[in-house]
Each structure stands twice: as structure tokens, then as C-alpha cells.
Amino acid sequence: MFITKSYLRTIIILSLFIASFYGAIIIGKELNTIHLAVLVAKDGKAISNANVYVFAITPNGTRLMAVASTDSQGIATFEFSIGEVIKPIIDWNSIQKTIKISPGFYITVIGRVGEYKYFGTGSVKLPLKTIGPLTISTIVELRDRLLKVEGALSSTVNYKQQAPPWATLVYSKEESLRETLFKVATDSHTKAAVGYVMKKYGEIAFRCTYAVTLKYSGTIIIPWKVGEEISWVTSQTEKELVFGAGQNSVKYISCLVTFTYECWEYEEPADGGELYREHRVYIRYYLPDSLDTTKGIDDINGTEQFLKSAPGQGLDPENPSTVIILQEDVSTLFALPGFGFVREIPLVYLPASLVVAIDVCLVLKSGYAIDATVMVYCESGYAVSVYYIKVYRTVNADYSLPCWAIILKT
């Protein structure tokens, strides 16, 4: 067949246009893509056929994005849209004045090792950017053994009919509450001066406290424990409090935090169609401008531990020689009590056996995000003993300062 040069040129131009058009589509898709690889391991060994659930962290809690099983190398891979995962966070931040939050993924895994199933959690913080591609990888360790179910579910049980594995949110609750950060108590021979500041551009992360139960019996498989980071908050303002605690007084510092509870339901059908419920409690963000010298809904209670002692030099705050400066190294981890929030969750979604005093974990990502100083004054002729409370209620949660309860005794 004879083809003229002009016709051939037209075909070539059209072919190049089509190639460039589809090339632009591919490039455009990549610029909007997050590539996530999750390696699942148990005691350092990669685990195949583990179910990996990836949740996007949003301004309104977590949202299930995808489920996949690990391959023979213990790896599950995912692709997500930057516009779907990150842009909602950027839009939310654009109307905020006091804080910025970061996007990310919260990941849960259920995998079999030998005759037992195990549960694990992980998370990945994402940058605040709308241009990709982003390539992210993380390792999730299987740590908690799940209860083995003998036999199958009763045929009368009406559970969700869809191809497993799956997870669905069956209940969620959000509430902004005033939470206690600090407490100082004096006796009849002591006084204290306190300085507490939340710094501008300081970043704080919150870890998720979680438990797992069986849906129909409410049996606790995993008691409350602290998992991975689930929210990241950067203060855009600075707030400082300076105040005194007189003799025989108790003073508090608190701020508003937004608590979130989620009850996620999983079906793992291999052993007869188990229905697991994961219970999550975490703080999505705090409001530094709300820092105040009032008590929150929870008190800071626990076992008092001796910190130091010193002879009294007098109660006059105007005399520099009377002050005993107490400025301990601040831990990067500390606890906030969460019982005031948990106790209001309906028992149909949180078994009564889980309605106990629990804590959520705050992590100082910027070492200067929170600074606290206590100056102690003790009457002459007495010695002051300084105690603090190291919160230790939630399993696997061991925190100290600066969630202080400073107790002065003579």
C-alpha cells in the first residue's frame, strides 16, 4: 500500500501525541501517588500471609484505606492518592490558628505464626506536601497473641456478609475535655513557685492506647496497652503560666485536648469466622491557648516516689537564698490520664472490664515543646522531701516528668 509522505508524517505526529498524552497521565498519576511497603515480622522473622490494614489519619479520626496480605517475603505493598490522604489535612490546617497537624498512616496487622495468631501496630508520619511521588516503608512487629477460637461461629450469628478479611468502624466518639497536665501539693511548712510553658513551633505526638476483645463474648484478648504514634501536632502559638502555690494548697495545670475513641471490628475467617474488636483511645490534638491553672476532669494519682530532699531556708520568695530550685531532666514520654473520657463510652461498644483507669502517651518530638520549673520554699528548721508520681497504670506505659504530681512534705 502506498503511503504519501504527508500522511506518514501525520501518523507519526499523532502517535507521538498519543504517547506523550498517556505519558503525561502516567507522570501525573505518579505525582499524586504514595507508595507504601509494610514488612511484617515476628521476632525478626518475616511473616507471610499476614493481613495488613492501613488507616489514613484524618482531621476526624482514622479511615480504613486498604487491606492486603503479605507475600512470601513478608511484604505488603499499597498505592494511595496524595490528594485523598494528605490534602484534607492541609485544608484543615489552613483554617486553624493555634495548631497544625500532620498526615500519616496507622497500621494494624493480624498474622499467624505456628498455631497462634498475633496482633501488631505501626504508624508512618507523612510530609505536608501535595507533590509526589512519596515512597514510604515501615516494619510492623507482631507482638500480642490473639485468643484461639475453638469451633465456628453459630449459624444464628448475623455478621457482615462480605469477602474477608475486612474491618469496619462500628462506633466512634470524639470529645474535647480539659485534661490535667500538672499538679503540685504543699504542706503547712512549704510553698512553691511554678513556671510552665508550651513553646511555639514545638511538636508533640500522641500514641494510641488500644485493646482487643472478642465481639460476642467481650473476652479481653489484649488488655489496654500503648501502641504507636497516631497524631502529630505542632503549636503555632506559645502559652506560659507563672503562679505560686501557698502553704497547705494543691494547684493544677490543664488544657483542652480532643479525645477520640474508635471501635473497629475485624473478621478473620480462617479459624471459623472470629470477629475481633479493636478499641482505640487517643488524643487527636490539644489547644495550647487553653492552658490554665484549673483542674481537668482527671487527677494525677499513683505511687509517690522520692525525688530529693533539702533543708529549709525560709518562705520568703523575695530572698534568693531561700529558694530550692527543682529542675529535673524532662522525659520525652509522659502520660495523660484518660479515664474521664473512657468511662462515658457505651458498654455495648466497650466491655465493662475495659472501663478502668487508663493513660494515653504524649511524646515530645521537639525537646523544647514543653518546659516546666518548680521552685520550692521550706520553712527554716524543717527539711523538705520532694516526691513525684510516676504514672504506671496502662500496661507497657512507663512515664515520668513532665506530667508532674509534685508532693512536698516536711
C-alpha positions in Angstrom: 0.0 0.0 0.0 1.3 3.4 -1.0 1.5 6.0 1.8 2.3 9.6 1.0 5.0 11.4 3.0 2.4 13.9 4.3 0.1 11.0 5.5 3.1 9.2 7.1 4.1 12.4 8.9 0.5 12.8 10.2 0.6 9.3 11.6 3.9 9.9 13.3 2.8 13.1 14.8 -0.5 11.5 16.0 1.5 8.6 17.5 3.8 10.9 19.3 0.9 12.9 20.6 -0.8 9.8 21.9 2.4 8.6 23.5 3.0 11.9 25.2 -0.6 12.1 26.3 -0.5 8.8 28.0 3.0 9.5 29.3 1.6 12.7 30.9 -1.2 10.7 32.5 1.3 8.3 34.0 3.6 11.0 35.2 0.6 12.9 36.6 -0.6 9.8 38.4 2.9 9.3 39.9 3.0 12.9 41.1 -0.2 12.2 43.1 0.9 8.7 44.4 2.0 7.5 47.8 3.8 4.1 47.6 3.7 2.3 50.9 5.5 -1.0 51.7 4.9 -2.8 55.0 7.2 -5.6 56.3 5.6 -7.8 58.9 7.9 -9.6 61.3 7.8 -11.7 64.4 11.0 -11.9 66.5 12.9 -10.7 63.5 11.5 -13.3 61.1 9.3 -12.1 58.1 5.7 -13.4 58.2 3.9 -14.3 55.0 0.0 -14.3 54.6 -0.5 -11.7 57.3 -3.4 -9.3 56.9 -2.3 -5.7 56.8 -4.9 -3.0 57.5 -3.9 0.6 56.5 -5.8 3.5 58.0 -5.4 7.2 57.0 -5.2 9.7 59.8 -7.7 12.4 59.1 -8.9 15.5 61.0 -11.9 13.4 62.1 -10.2 10.2 63.2 -8.8 7.2 61.2 -10.3 5.9 58.0 -9.6 2.4 56.6 -7.9 2.8 53.2 -6.9 -0.7 52.1 -6.3 -4.3 53.2 -3.6 -6.6 51.7 -1.8 -9.8 52.6 2.0 -10.1 52.9 3.8 -12.1 50.2 6.4 -14.8 50.7 8.9 -12.2 51.8 6.6 -10.8 54.5 5.9 -7.6 52.5 2.5 -6.0 51.6 2.5 -3.0 49.1 0.0 -0.3 48.6 -0.6 2.8 46.5 -2.7 5.8 47.7 -3.6 9.2 46.4 -1.9 12.2 47.9 -5.0 14.2 47.2 -7.1 11.7 49.2 -4.7 11.2 52.2 -2.7 14.5 52.6 -4.8 17.3 51.1 -7.7 17.0 53.7 -5.1 17.7 56.4 -3.7 20.7 54.6 -7.2 22.0 54.1 -8.0 21.6 57.8 -4.7 23.3 58.8 -5.5 26.3 56.6 -8.3 27.4 58.9 -6.5 26.7 62.2 -4.8 29.5 64.1 -3.1 27.7 67.0 -2.0 24.3 65.8 -1.0 22.3 62.7 -1.5 18.5 62.4 0.4 16.1 60.2 -1.0 13.4 58.0 0.0 9.8 58.3 -1.0 6.1 58.3 -1.9 4.0 61.3 -1.4 0.3 60.5 -2.7 -2.9 62.2 -1.7 -6.4 61.3 -3.1 -9.9 62.2 -0.8 -12.7 61.3 -0.3 -16.4 62.0 2.9 -17.9 63.5 2.6 -21.6 64.0 -0.7 -22.4 65.6 -1.3 -18.9 67.0 -2.4 -15.6 65.6 -0.7 -12.3 66.6 -1.6 -8.6 66.5 0.7 -5.7 65.8 0.5 -2.0 65.2 2.6 0.6 63.4 2.4 4.1 62.0 4.0 6.4 59.5 4.1 10.2 59.6 3.8 11.8 56.1 5.0 15.2 55.0 2.7 18.1 54.4 3.1 18.2 50.6 0.9 17.7 47.6 3.5 16.8 45.0 4.9 13.2 44.9 5.7 10.6 44.4 6.2 9.6 48.0 7.8 6.2 48.8 7.4 5.1 52.4 8.3 1.8 54.1 7.9 0.6 57.6 8.2 -2.6 59.7 5.3 -3.8 61.9 6.2 -6.3 64.6 3.6 -8.9 65.7 3.7 -8.8 69.5 0.3 -9.7 71.0 -1.1 -13.2 70.8 -4.8 -13.4 70.0 -7.0 -15.9 71.7 -7.6 -19.1 69.6 -11.3 -19.7 69.0 -12.4 -23.3 69.1 -15.0 -24.2 66.5 -17.0 -21.9 64.3 -19.5 -19.1 65.0 -23.1 -20.2 65.5 -25.1 -20.1 62.2 -27.6 -17.8 64.0 -25.0 -15.1 64.3 -25.7 -12.4 61.7 -22.3 -11.0 61.0 -21.4 -8.9 58.0 -21.5 -10.8 54.7 -18.6 -9.7 52.6 -15.4 -11.2 51.4 -12.9 -11.3 54.3 -10.6 -10.0 55.5 -12.3 -6.8 56.4 -12.5 -4.2 59.1 -15.3 -1.7 59.7 -15.8 1.1 62.2 -18.8 0.2 64.4 -18.6 3.1 66.8 -16.7 6.3 67.4 -16.8 9.1 69.9 -15.0 12.5 70.0 -15.0 14.9 72.8 -12.9 18.0 73.8 -12.1 17.8 77.5 -9.9 19.7 79.9 -7.1 17.3 80.9 -4.8 17.7 83.9 -1.1 18.1 83.0 0.4 19.1 86.3 -0.2 19.1 90.0 1.7 20.5 92.9 0.8 20.0 96.6 2.3 21.7 99.6 2.1 21.2 103.4 2.0 23.7 106.3 5.8 24.4 106.1 6.3 24.6 102.3 5.4 26.8 99.3 6.2 26.6 95.6 6.5 28.8 92.5 5.8 27.2 89.2 6.7 28.1 85.6 5.1 26.1 82.8 5.3 26.9 79.1 4.1 25.3 75.8 6.6 26.6 73.2 5.7 27.9 69.8 6.6 25.6 66.9 7.1 22.7 69.4 5.8 19.4 68.0 4.0 16.8 70.2 2.9 13.4 69.2 0.3 11.2 70.8 0.4 7.4 70.9 -2.7 5.2 70.6 -3.8 3.2 73.6 -5.6 0.0 72.4 -7.2 -3.2 73.5 -8.7 -6.2 71.6 -11.7 -8.3 72.6 -13.9 -10.9 71.0 -17.2 -9.4 69.8 -19.7 -11.8 71.1 -18.3 -12.7 74.5 -16.4 -9.5 75.2 -13.5 -11.6 76.3 -10.3 -9.5 76.6 -7.6 -10.8 74.3 -5.3 -7.9 74.6 -5.7 -5.6 77.7 -5.1 -1.9 77.4 -1.6 -1.1 76.2 0.2 1.8 74.4 0.9 1.3 70.7 2.3 3.6 68.0 2.0 7.3 67.4 -1.3 8.2 65.8 -1.3 12.0 65.7 1.3 14.7 65.4 0.6 18.3 66.5 2.7 21.5 66.1 1.9 24.5 68.2 1.6 27.8 66.3 1.4 29.9 69.5 3.1 30.0 72.8 1.4 30.0 76.2 3.2 30.4 79.6 1.9 30.2 83.1 3.7 31.5 86.2 2.0 31.1 89.6 2.5 30.3 93.3 1.3 27.5 95.5 0.9 28.7 99.1 1.1 26.6 102.2 -1.4 23.7 102.5 -2.5 24.0 98.9 -3.0 21.9 95.8 -2.6 23.6 92.4 -3.2 22.3 88.9 -2.4 23.0 85.2 -4.6 21.7 82.5 -5.5 22.3 78.8 -8.2 21.3 76.4 -7.5 18.1 74.4 -9.7 16.3 71.9 -10.1 12.7 72.8 -11.1 10.1 70.2 -12.4 6.6 70.7 -12.9 4.1 67.9 -14.2 0.6 67.9 -13.1 -1.3 64.8 -14.3 -4.8 64.0 -12.3 -7.4 62.2 -13.3 -10.7 60.7 -10.5 -13.3 60.5 -12.3 -16.3 59.0 -9.6 -19.0 58.9 -10.4 -20.4 62.3 -14.2 -20.3 62.0 -15.0 -16.7 61.4 -13.7 -14.9 64.5 -14.9 -11.3 65.0 -12.4 -9.3 66.8 -12.9 -5.8 68.2 -10.1 -3.3 68.5 -10.7 -0.4 70.9 -8.6 2.7 70.3 -8.3 5.7 72.6 -6.1 8.6 71.6 -5.7 12.4 71.6 -6.0 13.9 68.1 -4.8 17.3 69.1 -4.5 19.8 72.0 -5.1 23.5 72.2 -2.1 25.3 73.8 -4.1 28.6 74.1 -6.3 26.9 76.6 -3.5 26.2 79.1 -4.8 27.3 82.5 -4.4 26.9 86.3 -7.5 24.8 86.7 -8.0 21.1 87.4 -9.1 18.9 84.5 -11.5 16.0 84.5 -8.9 13.6 85.8 -6.5 13.9 88.7 -2.9 12.7 88.7 -2.8 9.8 91.1 -0.4 6.9 91.7 2.5 5.8 93.8 4.6 8.6 95.2 8.3 8.3 94.6 11.1 10.1 96.4 12.9 12.6 94.3 15.2 14.7 96.6 15.3 16.5 99.9 16.8 19.7 101.2 17.0 21.8 104.4 14.5 24.7 104.6 15.9 28.2 104.2 12.7 30.2 104.7 9.5 31.0 102.9 10.3 34.5 101.6 10.2 34.4 97.8 11.9 37.8 97.6 15.1 36.4 99.2 17.1 34.4 96.7 18.8 32.4 99.4 15.5 30.7 100.4 14.8 29.1 97.1 15.4 25.4 96.4 15.4 25.0 92.6 13.8 21.8 91.3 14.6 21.4 87.7 14.8 17.8 86.7 15.5 16.4 83.2 12.2 16.2 81.3 11.4 12.8 79.9 10.4 12.7 76.2 7.4 10.5 77.2 4.7 11.1 79.7 1.2 10.0 80.4 -2.1 11.8 80.4 -5.0 10.1 82.3 -7.9 9.2 80.1 -10.4 7.6 82.4 -12.7 10.6 82.5 -13.3 10.1 78.8 -13.4 6.3 78.7 -16.0 5.9 81.4 -18.6 7.6 79.3 -18.3 5.1 76.3 -21.4 2.9 76.0 -20.8 -0.6 77.3 -22.2 -2.2 74.1 -19.0 -0.9 72.4 -16.6 -1.1 75.3 -16.9 -4.1 77.7 -17.2 -3.1 81.3 -14.0 -5.0 82.1 -12.1 -2.4 80.0 -13.7 0.7 81.8 -10.7 1.1 84.0 -8.2 3.9 84.7 -6.0 4.1 81.6 -3.5 6.6 80.2 -2.6 7.9 76.8 1.0 8.7 75.9 2.4 12.1 74.9 5.7 12.3 73.1 7.8 15.4 72.9 9.1 15.4 69.3 10.7 18.7 69.9 12.8 18.6 73.1 11.7 22.2 73.9 8.0 21.7 73.3 7.1 21.8 77.0 9.3 23.3 79.8 8.5 23.2 83.4 10.3 24.6 86.5 9.3 24.3 90.2 11.0 26.5 92.9 10.4 25.1 96.4 10.4 27.1 99.6 10.6 25.5 103.0 10.4 27.0 106.5 13.7 27.3 108.4 14.2 24.5 110.9 12.5 21.9 108.6 13.7 19.7 105.8 11.5 19.3 102.7 11.2 16.0 101.0 10.1 16.2 97.4 8.0 13.3 95.9 6.6 12.9 92.4 4.1 10.5 90.9 5.3 8.3 88.1 2.2 7.2 86.3 2.1 3.5 85.7 -1.4 2.2 85.0 -1.7 1.2 81.4 0.3 -2.0 80.5 3.5 -1.1 78.8 3.2 2.5 79.8 6.0 3.8 82.0 6.3 7.6 82.1 7.7 10.2 84.4 8.1 14.0 84.1 6.7 16.4 83.0 3.2 15.1 83.8 4.1 16.0 87.3 2.4 15.5 90.6 4.9 17.1 92.9 4.3 16.5 96.6 6.1 18.5 99.2 6.4 17.0 102.7 8.2 18.0 105.9 
